[in-house]
Amino acid sequence: MALENISPLFQTISAEVDEKYKLMNENPLSFLDELIPSLRKLRRLANLFDMPLKSITTIWESGELVKCGFTSSKVTHFMVGFYAHEKGR
């Protein structure tokens, strides 16, 4: 009788494990983003260092940086700090 009560729990856990395994195989980066929420933000930050100022402005306006967890003040501080010493700004 105890096994009958636990059976639905095992079915739920099994379905969840199958879903995670499928996600891990199909898109490992998405799986890692789910496990480590700040990883997506760190990846985006690394990309910002290779982007021209115009591209950063464009992705900010599209809302993509907000989805990654950046605030306007953080983006502003990044841009000022990174581009302050650029020649021809």
Sequence and secondary structure as in RCSB ss.txt:
>XXXX:A:sequence
MALENISPLFQTISAEVDEKYKLMNENPLSFLDELIPSLRKLRRLANLFDMPLKSITTIWESGELVKCGFTSSKV
THFMVGFYAHEKGR
>XXXX:A:secstr
 HHHHHHHHHHHHHHHHHHHHHHHHH HHHHHHHHSTHHHHHHHHHHHTTS HHHHHHHHHHTHHHHTT  HHHH
HHHHHHHHTT TT 
